[in-house]
């Protein structure tokens, strides 16, 4: 955490509501609101769960948040507010628990996507397979996940029985922060409660018609465990897009990217060209067709996201130029009438 500054003291965001934030600082727990000039005029980065900020502390009311400090890791998505671009949804975490449940939720393509996002965040991913009490062949799922985990550790756990939770203790050291990444119904809230050893999160059931879960978390929040570790749970995680995952793809698909540049022709399209390293790897069984297709799909999605944002920026500039030209034309017409 940053040192006390002349214009405020450091604090950490523990929960994000619509226009109000829960904070913890040297004075304990408090609440805060953004200072208008810094955030709405001077374009300071809007804070999110896990952020360290500088506040003007108010002991009898809401403190004023005046600055967001630099982030060491973060998840982001496209900001739903037009013109703002990127929006952080969680920050300053050490590990990402990439979660899938061992019921109908287990999905390799989703696992690859989440691992890409986890690596891109700058933190270390840990694959956590939940609800291990619901299946008999747990080890088969673990081994399959390890094939695609790109070196990230894989654990199978059950919040209901407590089995496997001890394997996660090494990540729960005091001062460490973990963010949960997984689809609804994967058991995030149940795992938080199990690790906290008390009910700190509401738990909703699985829908009988499709086996999927209902969204439990309604706002971004940081939860303190007895060990001193912290967990960030946020509903925004399910809305993450492939904002910029160039580094994440390299980590999550290291096996694929190690083959790029090894083809006979430098402009190889990996389709019908002779001497294609990708085709040879698939033929030999080193690389599966599904793995290659997943890589191409996520890379295409990332490119689309980047192109879409570039288009939006160009469109905004075009509209601004048209508005400027229209105003200038109106001034000229008015001046001509006056003459």
N, C-alpha and C positions, 0 to 999 in steps of 0.2 A: 504494500500500500504506500502511496506517496506521502511525503512529509507534509506537515501542516504548512499551508501557504499564508501569505499576508492577507489574502482576501477570503479565506475560508478554511475549512477542515476537511479531511478525507472521510468518505463514507462508502458503503457498498450497497448496491441495489439488491434487495431481497425479494421484491415482488413488483410487478408492473400491472397497474390498473389503467383505466382509460386516460385520465389526466393526472393521476396521483401515484406516487411511488412509496413503497415501504423501504426504509433504510435502516442500516445499523452503523453506528459510529462510536467514537470514544465516550459519548454520553449514553449509549445504549440504543434501543430501538426507537425510531421516530418515523415521521412521514415527510414527504417533500413534493414540491411542484417545480416545474421548469421555469427558470427566469426567462421572461419573454424575449428580451433583447438578444441574449446570447444564443438562444435556440431557434427563434423564429425570424430574427433579423440577420444575425451574424453567422447562421448556418452551422452551429455546433452540432456534433453527432448526437442524435437522440439516444439516451441511455436505455439499456435493457437489463434483464436479469443477469446478475454476475458482474456487472460493470462497477468499476471504481470511479467515483465522482468527487468533485469538490462542492461543498455546500456552505451556504451561510446559515449556520445553525440557529434555530428558533426554539427555545425551551417551552414556549407556551402555544405553539401553533405549527403550521407546516413550514419546514425549512425551505430555502430556495436553492435549487440545484443550478450551479453556475458553469460547470465544466465537466465534460466526460474525459477521463484519462485514457491514454493509449491502451489498446487491448493486446494481450499476448496470443489469444485464440478466440475465434468466434464463428458462429453459424450465421448465415445471412440468407435473405430471400429478396425478391423484387418487392419493393415497397408498394403496397396497394394504393398509396396516395400519389397521383400523377405528378411527375416532375422530381420526385425525391430520389429515384434510383434505387440504391441498395439500402436494405434495412437489416440491422443485426437483430437476432431473436434470442441469442444467448451468448455469453462471452466469459473469458477468463476461466476456462475449465482445463483440467489436466487430462481427463480421460473421457472418451465417448463410449457408453455402453450401447452397442448396436444390438437391438433386441428383436428376437423372433420367438414366437411360441411354438411348441411342438404339438400343435393341433393342426388346423387347416391353414394357419398363417405362414408356415414355413415355406419360403419362396426364395430360390437362389437368385433370381433376377433382382428382387427387392434387396436382398443381402448385398449384392454387388453395388447397387445404387447407393445404399446407406454407407457402405464402406468407402466409396468414392467421396461422399460428402464428409465423412468423418476424417479421412486423411487430409482433405482440403482445409479443414478447420484449423489445422496446426497441432491438434491434440493427438493422443494415442488411442486408437480404437480397440475395444475389447468386445468380442462377440459373446452375447449372453443368450442362451437358448432357454426360454422359460417353460414352465408347466411340464417339466420332465416326468412328473408323476402320471401324465396322461398317456404315455406311450411305453412300450416294452423295449423297443430297439433304440434306446437312447444313444448308444455308442455309434450306431450307423449314422445318425443325424450329425453327431459331433465330427466324425471323420469326413462326411460330405461337406460340412461347413468349413473345415480346415483347408480343403482343397482350394476354396475360393477366398479364404481369409487373408491371403498375401502376408502371412507371418503374424497376423494379429492373434492373440490367444483366444481360445474358444472354450466356454464353460457351459455346462447344462445344469440348471438349478430348478428348484421348486419352492415357491414362496409358501405353498400349502404345507409341505412336509419339512421344509428347512434343508433339504438335501442339496449339497453343492454350494450353499451360501458361504461356507468357510473359505472356499476358493477365491472369493471376492474380497476377503479381508485385507489383502495386501494393497488394494486400491483405496481403502477407506482410512488412510492415515490422516492425522490431524492436519488441517490446512489444505488438503487436497479437495478439488471440486470435480464432480462427475456430472455429465449431462446425459440424459436418456434419449435415445433416438429409436423410434419404432412406431408401427401403426397402432391404431386403436384396438383394444382387446388383447394386446400382447402381454399385459400384466405389469405395466410400469408402476401403477399405483400400489398393487399388491406387493411388488418387490420393494418399493420405498417403505411401506409399512413393516415388512419383514426385517429390513436392514435397520430401521429406526426402532424396532422392537415395541412399536405402539402404532395406533391408527392415526396417522397424520394426514392421510389422503383418503378421500371417499373412493369406494370401489363399486363400479357398475358391472353388471353381468354381461354375458354374451347373448346376442340376439339369436333366437332359435332358428329363424328362417334362413340365415346365411352364415352363421358361425362367427360373425364379426362382432367387434366390441363397440360399445358406446363411448364417446369421448367424455372422459371424467374431468380432466384439468380444464379450468375455465380462464385461468390467467397465468402469466409467467411468474414463477416463484423459485426461490432458493431455500432449501430445507436443510437444517443443521442436524447431524446425527450425533449420538453420544460420543463417538470417537473423535469428534471435531472435524470430520469430513463433511462436505456439503454436496447436495444433489440439486441440480437444476431440472425442473420438469416444466414443460411449456407446451401449450396446445399448438403453437406456431410451428413446431417441428414437422408436423405432418404436411405443412404447406411449403416446405423447402423446395426450391427449384435448382436446376443446375446453373447457378449464377455465374461462376467462374471456377471450373474444376480442373484446370490444366495440371496442377500439381497433384490433385486428388486422383485423377485418372492414372498418372504415372505410378503412384503408390499402389492403388487398388488393382491395377492391371500391369504390374511389373513384368509378368511373364509374356504378355502381349507386346509391350513396348520394347522389350529386349530384342525382339525379332525385327522391329522396324529399322530400316536402313541397311538390312542385310540381304535384300533382294538383288538380283542380277542387274536390274535397271533401276536407276535412282527415282524415276517417275512411275514406278510400278503401282498399278491400281489394285493389285491383289485379287485379280479376277481370272484372266486367261493367259497372263504373261508367263513365259518360261523362266525358270530360276527364281520363282517367288518363294521367299522364306516362309511367309504365312501359309501358303498352300502346302508346302512341304511339311511344316509343323503339324498341320491338320491331318495330312496323309499318314504321318508317322505315329499319330496318337498323342504327341506332346501337347497339342492344343486342340480343344474341342471346338466344333463349329458353333455351338451355343455360346461359348466363351467369347469367340471372335465377334459374333453378332451382337452380344451385349456391349462389347467395347465400342463398336461402330454406332450402336443406338445411343449410348450415353454421350459419345463424342458429338454426334449429330445434334442431340438435344442441347448440349452446351453451346454449340455454334449457333443454333437457332435462338437461344436465349440472348447471346451476345449480339446477334444481328438484329433481334427485335428491339433491344435496348438502344442500339445505334439508330434504328429507324425512328424510334420514339424521340430521341434527341434531335434528329434531323427534322422531324415533323414539327417539334416544338419551336425550333429555330426558324423554320419556314413560316409558321403561323405568326411568330414574333415579328419577322421581317415584313410580312404582309400587313400586319396591324400598324407597324411603324410607317410603312409607305402610305397606307390609307389616311393616317392622321396627318402626314405631311401634305398629302394631296388636298385634304380638307382645309388646311391652313392656307395653302396657295390659292384655293378657290375663294376663300373668305377674303384674302388680301386683294385678289383681283376685283371682287365685287365692291370693296371699299374704295378702290381707286377709280 
